[in-house]
């Protein structure tokens, strides 16, 4: 079968690789759509495991069922995730599924930038495969995983109706955070970014104001957009070094800063511990999504609470996956790039 094999961001090759088969308890899926995630183009993170087939935001149709698989049918439309928790360890029992060692060791074979994907038995058994309702397109279904991550993050900060929200970074993750915050009844939503294209997208995603992050007075401008008050929640969706200090300066007393984007190992930042203590700021981080988060994301899409189709700026065939990686890596004129192996 054909697959787009990642070597570097600027070296993604269309190659022939063996087509996987479904063993006992496993499912083989014919890939319909696979989104390129921002983490896919984090070269420091991905290149150490290259060459490999990436792609973890995937939908498709079941092409084969392994012996003993129940609850699924041939031809059924599904969305599936690469990581699943064990549901038995101390982290899972405490609701901290994304800290589970099993979650960090599971995956499917190969990644979604291929014509077929084999889903291991543990993915099938532990909630990593969800039926895709007919009202959701394959392309929209690729948002289940990234939106599930957003659902988990906003649950961790206990976002309430009427709360003010500042989103630093208006890439796909930032835009989904804005759209979910709006769906949850947030009050004032303000966004920042350095790209005019993304700032415009922020305004279309619920932000009342979108501020150039390159401005020397970015904190003053975002606060002015919130009637000179600090924000109950600041969601950091960029690894830009200046963003963390901007978040601490813009959050209200008693507010929360959520670290959504992650930085390269060894990244350091310095901030005033006295100010942090004095303002009683809560600092949280978030990673990934549990099966429950994915189910809730699917419901948000199914019932139109969060709309995503307009965020898809490019739909490309498998042989143009390299073009898609270039678009996402540049971050200037694209929001969500979806690869469609069947085109």
C-alpha positions as semicolon CSV with decimal commas, in nm:
position;residue;x (nm);y (nm);z (nm)
1;X;0,000;0,000;0,000
2;X;0,101;0,365;-0,031
3;X;0,211;0,572;0,266
4;X;0,366;0,915;0,323
5;X;0,685;0,848;0,518
6;X;0,823;1,129;0,734
7;X;1,199;1,191;0,741
8;X;1,196;1,565;0,819
9;X;0,945;1,845;0,777
10;X;1,087;1,915;0,433
11;X;1,134;1,549;0,342
12;X;0,809;1,350;0,334
13;X;0,817;1,072;0,074
14;X;0,540;0,868;-0,088
15;X;0,653;0,506;-0,054
16;X;0,518;0,153;-0,085
17;X;0,502;-0,032;0,247
18;X;0,342;-0,365;0,346
19;X;-0,033;-0,351;0,399
20;X;-0,115;-0,456;0,758
21;X;-0,359;-0,735;0,837
22;X;-0,603;-0,764;1,126
23;X;-0,510;-1,029;1,381
24;X;-0,728;-1,164;1,661
25;X;-0,917;-0,882;1,831
26;X;-0,786;-0,625;1,582
27;X;-0,949;-0,402;1,321
28;X;-0,820;-0,292;0,981
29;X;-0,941;0,049;0,864
30;X;-0,930;0,201;0,516
31;X;-0,825;0,560;0,583
32;X;-1,059;0,829;0,451
33;X;-0,908;1,141;0,611
34;X;-0,614;1,224;0,834
35;X;-0,538;1,568;0,976
36;X;-0,188;1,710;1,011
37;X;-0,141;1,807;1,376
38;X;0,085;2,088;1,491
39;X;0,284;1,829;1,684
40;X;0,354;1,646;1,357
41;X;0,574;1,937;1,246
42;X;0,762;1,973;1,576
43;X;1,081;1,854;1,417
44;X;1,278;1,830;1,744
45;X;1,009;1,591;1,866
46;X;0,947;1,383;1,554
47;X;1,281;1,353;1,374
48;X;1,437;1,133;1,642
49;X;1,198;0,850;1,547
50;X;1,219;0,902;1,170
51;X;1,161;0,749;0,924
52;X;0,802;0,677;1,021
53;X;0,443;0,723;0,908
54;X;0,275;0,992;1,118
55;X;-0,091;1,090;1,147
56;X;-0,309;1,043;1,457
57;X;-0,624;1,243;1,371
58;X;-0,784;0,977;1,154
59;X;-1,120;0,857;1,022
60;X;-1,210;0,578;0,783
61;X;-1,417;0,267;0,708
62;X;-1,364;-0,074;0,861
63;X;-1,207;-0,297;0,596
64;X;-1,150;-0,616;0,800
65;X;-1,238;-0,753;1,144
66;X;-1,004;-0,985;1,328
67;X;-1,125;-1,298;1,501
68;X;-1,328;-1,225;1,812
69;X;-1,408;-0,860;1,739
70;X;-1,764;-0,772;1,837
71;X;-1,960;-0,449;1,819
72;X;-1,828;-0,335;1,481
73;X;-1,923;-0,411;1,121
74;X;-1,746;-0,416;0,786
75;X;-1,786;-0,082;0,610
76;X;-1,870;0,100;0,933
77;X;-1,750;0,460;0,955
78;X;-1,519;0,516;1,252
79;X;-1,287;0,766;1,414
80;X;-1,003;0,627;1,624
81;X;-0,719;0,737;1,846
82;X;-0,359;0,619;1,872
83;X;-0,332;0,642;2,254
84;X;-0,556;0,453;2,497
85;X;-0,528;0,424;2,878
86;X;-0,536;0,101;3,075
87;X;-0,823;0,224;3,297
88;X;-0,673;0,023;3,587
89;X;-0,363;0,207;3,712
90;X;-0,359;0,466;3,992
91;X;-0,357;0,753;3,741
92;X;-0,662;0,621;3,554
93;X;-0,848;0,553;3,878
94;X;-0,788;0,916;3,976
95;X;-0,917;1,039;3,641
96;X;-0,566;1,130;3,521
97;X;-0,578;0,903;3,217
98;X;-0,319;1,092;3,014
99;X;-0,055;1,018;3,280
100;X;-0,110;0,644;3,228
101;X;0,202;0,455;3,116
102;X;-0,011;0,240;2,884
103;X;-0,149;0,549;2,710
104;X;0,204;0,667;2,636
105;X;0,306;0,329;2,493
106;X;0,007;0,252;2,269
107;X;-0,033;0,341;1,902
108;X;-0,169;0,202;1,576
109;X;0,008;0,058;1,271
110;X;0,119;0,261;1,079
111;X;0,016;0,628;1,117
112;X;-0,282;0,782;0,943
113;X;-0,092;0,910;0,639
114;X;-0,138;0,575;0,470
115;X;-0,410;0,389;0,285
116;X;-0,479;0,142;0,568
117;X;-0,427;0,136;0,945
118;X;-0,431;-0,165;1,179
119;X;-0,587;-0,099;1,519
120;X;-0,440;-0,324;1,791
121;X;-0,667;-0,520;2,026
122;X;-0,604;-0,285;2,319
123;X;-0,719;0,015;2,112
124;X;-1,036;-0,170;2,017
125;X;-1,102;-0,289;2,374
126;X;-1,019;0,030;2,564
127;X;-1,242;0,281;2,384
128;X;-1,001;0,393;2,114
129;X;-1,247;0,329;1,828
130;X;-1,574;0,525;1,802
131;X;-1,853;0,498;1,545
132;X;-1,869;0,813;1,334
133;X;-2,228;0,940;1,304
134;X;-2,358;0,991;0,951
135;X;-2,404;1,362;1,016
136;X;-2,029;1,411;1,061
137;X;-1,807;1,403;0,752
138;X;-1,481;1,209;0,751
139;X;-1,297;1,544;0,736
140;X;-1,483;1,690;1,035
141;X;-1,423;1,364;1,220
142;X;-1,049;1,429;1,216
143;X;-1,118;1,704;1,472
144;X;-1,241;1,456;1,735
145;X;-0,890;1,397;1,872
146;X;-0,771;1,762;1,883
147;X;-1,108;1,880;2,017
148;X;-1,097;1,603;2,278
149;X;-0,764;1,745;2,397
150;X;-0,926;2,089;2,425
151;X;-1,222;1,943;2,617
152;X;-0,982;1,791;2,868
153;X;-0,784;2,112;2,906
154;X;-1,088;2,328;2,971
155;X;-1,224;2,076;3,219
156;X;-0,898;2,108;3,412
157;X;-0,941;2,484;3,448
158;X;-1,313;2,455;3,533
159;X;-1,417;2,719;3,282
160;X;-1,758;2,863;3,378
161;X;-2,020;3,066;3,186
162;X;-1,930;3,433;3,189
163;X;-1,558;3,377;3,254
164;X;-1,315;3,589;3,054
165;X;-1,061;3,399;2,843
166;X;-0,736;3,504;2,679
167;X;-0,591;3,264;2,421
168;X;-0,225;3,322;2,335
169;X;-0,166;3,173;1,990
170;X;-0,437;3,136;1,726
171;X;-0,328;2,822;1,548
172;X;-0,569;2,530;1,525
173;X;-0,541;2,452;1,898
174;X;-0,605;2,813;1,992
175;X;-0,904;2,839;1,761
176;X;-1,060;2,521;1,901
177;X;-1,009;2,654;2,253
178;X;-1,192;2,973;2,155
179;X;-1,479;2,781;1,996
180;X;-1,523;2,551;2,294
181;X;-1,502;2,845;2,538
182;X;-1,773;3,020;2,338
183;X;-1,987;2,704;2,341
184;X;-1,946;2,683;2,720
185;X;-2,072;3,040;2,760
186;X;-1,748;3,228;2,822
187;X;-1,778;3,605;2,842
188;X;-1,503;3,814;2,685
189;X;-1,267;3,610;2,465
190;X;-0,948;3,776;2,338
191;X;-0,676;3,619;2,121
192;X;-0,323;3,692;2,004
193;X;-0,103;3,574;1,718
194;X;0,170;3,707;1,489
195;X;0,001;3,610;1,160
196;X;-0,278;3,835;1,022
197;X;-0,444;3,528;0,865
198;X;-0,479;3,363;1,205
199;X;-0,588;3,682;1,377
200;X;-0,876;3,702;1,131
201;X;-0,959;3,337;1,200
202;X;-0,966;3,417;1,574
203;X;-1,230;3,683;1,514
204;X;-1,434;3,420;1,331
205;X;-1,394;3,176;1,620
206;X;-1,547;3,381;1,899
207;X;-1,279;3,632;1,991
208;X;-1,407;3,985;2,050
209;X;-1,057;4,118;1,982
210;X;-0,745;3,977;1,816
211;X;-0,413;4,140;1,904
212;X;-0,079;4,125;1,722
213;X;0,148;3,924;1,952
214;X;0,447;4,105;1,807
215;X;0,332;4,436;1,952
216;X;0,546;4,587;2,227
217;X;0,229;4,659;2,426
218;X;0,047;4,330;2,372
219;X;-0,050;4,291;2,740
220;X;-0,189;4,644;2,758
221;X;-0,392;4,582;2,441
222;X;-0,546;4,254;2,553
223;X;-0,635;4,400;2,893
224;X;-0,793;4,703;2,724
225;X;-1,013;4,463;2,525
226;X;-1,137;4,322;2,859
227;X;-1,222;4,660;3,010
228;X;-0,874;4,684;3,170
229;X;-0,939;4,375;3,383
230;X;-0,731;4,062;3,411
231;X;-0,860;3,736;3,262
232;X;-1,001;3,452;3,470
233;X;-0,832;3,209;3,230
234;X;-0,529;3,244;3,006
235;X;-0,470;2,951;2,769
236;X;-0,118;2,938;2,626
237;X;-0,133;2,776;2,281
238;X;0,213;2,879;2,166
239;X;0,564;2,784;2,274
240;X;0,691;3,137;2,206
241;X;0,917;3,231;2,500
242;X;0,739;3,562;2,563
243;X;0,396;3,402;2,598
244;X;0,439;3,267;2,951
245;X;0,526;3,606;3,098
246;X;0,243;3,764;2,900
247;X;0,008;3,507;3,053
248;X;0,119;3,588;3,408
249;X;0,083;3,960;3,342
250;X;-0,264;3,926;3,192
251;X;-0,425;3,675;3,431
252;X;-0,647;3,812;3,706
253;X;-0,588;3,761;4,077
254;X;-0,719;3,416;4,156
255;X;-0,712;3,328;3,786
256;X;-0,569;3,028;3,604
257;X;-0,298;2,988;3,340
258;X;-0,328;2,672;3,129
259;X;-0,017;2,555;2,945
260;X;-0,164;2,393;2,636
261;X;0,133;2,402;2,399
262;X;0,447;2,221;2,505
263;X;0,805;2,338;2,463
264;X;1,123;2,156;2,373
265;X;1,315;1,987;2,656
266;X;1,544;2,230;2,835
267;X;1,323;2,532;2,769
268;X;1,332;2,768;3,066
269;X;1,146;3,077;3,171
270;X;1,186;3,314;3,464
271;X;0,906;3,484;3,650
272;X;0,845;3,666;3,975
273;X;0,745;3,410;4,238
274;X;0,630;3,688;4,470
275;X;0,381;3,815;4,212
276;X;0,269;3,459;4,138
277;X;0,206;3,400;4,509
278;X;0,051;3,740;4,574
279;X;-0,203;3,703;4,293
280;X;-0,288;3,343;4,396
281;X;-0,252;3,221;4,039
282;X;-0,326;2,859;3,950
283;X;-0,085;2,714;3,693
284;X;-0,196;2,401;3,508
285;X;-0,081;2,195;3,213
286;X;-0,271;1,949;2,998
287;X;-0,185;1,670;2,759
288;X;-0,386;1,444;2,532
289;X;-0,736;1,309;2,571
290;X;-0,910;1,014;2,733
291;X;-1,185;0,808;2,566
292;X;-1,444;1,012;2,760
293;X;-1,295;1,337;2,625
294;X;-1,316;1,198;2,272
295;X;-1,679;1,094;2,320
296;X;-1,767;1,441;2,445
297;X;-1,583;1,601;2,153
298;X;-1,777;1,379;1,915
299;X;-2,105;1,492;2,075
300;X;-2,005;1,858;2,046
301;X;-1,947;1,808;1,673
302;X;-2,256;1,594;1,621
303;X;-2,495;1,846;1,774
304;X;-2,328;2,152;1,623
305;X;-2,207;2,301;1,950
306;X;-1,860;2,335;1,798
307;X;-1,838;2,385;1,421
308;X;-1,512;2,292;1,250
309;X;-1,565;2,246;0,875
310;X;-1,471;2,610;0,804
311;X;-1,133;2,557;0,972
312;X;-1,025;2,317;0,696
313;X;-0,820;2,526;0,457
314;X;-0,664;2,244;0,252
315;X;-0,773;1,896;0,144
316;X;-0,487;1,711;-0,024
317;X;-0,434;1,362;-0,172
318;X;-0,180;1,130;-0,012
319;X;0,085;1,209;-0,274
320;X;0,079;1,575;-0,166
321;X;0,137;1,509;0,204
322;X;0,473;1,685;0,169
323;X;0,288;1,998;0,056
324;X;0,064;1,971;0,360
325;X;0,361;1,948;0,595
326;X;0,514;2,258;0,438
327;X;0,188;2,448;0,485
328;X;0,150;2,351;0,851
329;X;0,518;2,411;0,930
330;X;0,503;2,765;0,789
331;X;0,188;2,841;0,989
332;X;0,095;3,138;0,776
333;X;-0,180;3,056;0,526
334;X;-0,333;2,739;0,665
335;X;-0,542;2,633;0,962
336;X;-0,625;2,263;0,926
337;X;-0,472;2,055;0,648
338;X;-0,644;1,721;0,585
339;X;-0,490;1,437;0,385
340;X;-0,733;1,212;0,195
341;X;-0,561;0,890;0,082
342;X;-0,861;0,783;-0,126
343;X;-0,858;1,089;-0,353
